[in-house]
Amino acid sequence: MRGFEILRKARKFREYTQEEVAKLYGRSLRSYQRWEKGAVPIPYDDLRGIVTDTLGLSITQIEDMENNGHQKAA
């Protein structure tokens, strides 16, 4: 999975809007949207920070959901 795909899947899993995640992480909505669209590559530290610290998941959990075809992680 690419960074923007992980970001989108994690956000949707937690049922947050892009605006909510951007605000919680302290970035502008526009910056977050560009990351999630894949228009601008998301730095790994930001990806990890959003997924782990802001959304309370791990990148591995998101990748496992994708590999196993699940919409939700346990």
C-alpha positions as CSV (number, residue, x, y, z in Angstrom):
1,M,0.0,0.0,0.0
2,R,1.1,3.5,-0.6
3,G,1.1,6.2,2.1
4,F,-1.9,8.0,0.9
5,E,-3.9,4.7,0.7
6,I,-2.9,3.9,4.3
7,L,-3.9,7.4,5.4
8,R,-7.3,7.2,3.7
9,K,-8.1,3.7,5.0
10,A,-7.1,4.6,8.6
11,R,-9.2,7.8,8.6
12,K,-12.3,6.0,7.2
13,F,-11.8,3.2,9.7
14,R,-12.1,5.7,12.5
15,E,-14.9,7.4,10.7
16,Y,-13.3,10.9,10.8
17,T,-13.6,13.6,8.2
18,Q,-10.5,14.9,6.6
19,E,-11.1,18.2,8.4
20,E,-11.2,16.4,11.8
21,V,-7.9,14.6,11.2
22,A,-6.2,17.7,9.9
23,K,-7.3,19.7,12.9
24,L,-6.3,17.0,15.4
25,Y,-2.9,16.6,13.7
26,G,-2.3,20.4,13.5
27,R,-2.1,20.7,9.7
28,S,-4.2,22.7,7.3
29,L,-7.1,20.9,5.6
30,R,-5.6,21.6,2.2
31,S,-2.2,20.0,3.2
32,Y,-4.0,16.9,4.5
33,Q,-6.2,16.7,1.4
34,R,-3.1,16.8,-0.8
35,W,-1.5,14.0,1.2
36,E,-4.6,11.8,1.1
37,K,-5.1,12.3,-2.6
38,G,-1.6,11.4,-3.3
39,A,-0.9,14.8,-5.0
40,V,2.0,15.4,-2.6
41,P,3.9,12.5,-1.0
42,I,3.3,12.3,2.8
43,P,6.6,12.1,4.8
44,Y,6.8,8.8,6.7
45,D,7.0,10.6,10.1
46,D,3.7,12.4,9.3
47,L,2.1,9.2,8.1
48,R,3.1,7.4,11.3
49,G,2.1,10.3,13.4
50,I,-1.4,10.6,12.0
51,V,-2.1,6.8,11.9
52,T,-0.5,6.0,15.3
53,D,-0.8,9.1,17.4
54,T,-3.9,10.7,16.0
55,L,-6.0,7.7,15.0
56,G,-4.6,5.1,17.4
57,L,-3.8,2.5,14.8
58,S,-0.6,1.0,13.4
59,I,0.5,1.0,9.8
60,T,0.7,-2.8,10.0
61,Q,-3.0,-3.0,11.1
62,I,-4.0,-1.0,8.1
63,E,-1.9,-3.0,5.7
64,D,-3.2,-6.3,7.2
65,M,-6.8,-5.0,6.7
66,E,-6.0,-4.5,3.0
67,N,-4.2,-7.8,2.6
68,N,-7.0,-9.7,4.3
69,G,-9.8,-7.9,2.5
70,H,-11.3,-6.6,5.8
71,Q,-12.9,-3.2,6.2
72,K,-12.4,-3.1,10.0
73,A,-9.5,-4.2,12.2
74,A,-10.1,-6.0,15.4
